[in-house]
């Protein structure tokens, strides 16, 4: 929900000074950056350690 609101605000603020094409490129770059940070920062799955007898 916050991402939708933030995208709308960012798009509105960038649309007037940059124009449509450049504003969409900036928004796409921001989304890509957030996706990379999310993937890099997510915890990785570890193999289960077998129980010791």
C-alpha positions, 0 to 999 in steps of 0.5 A: 500500500505504501509503495502505491502511494509513494509511486503516485507521489513520486510520479506527480512530483517528477511528471511536471519538471521532467515530462512523461518519458523521463519521469517513467524512467526514473520511477522504473529505475527506483523500482528496480533499485528497490527490488535489488535491495529487497533480494540482496537483503532477504534472508537466504534459506539454509539447508536443515542440519540433521539431528545428532544421535 
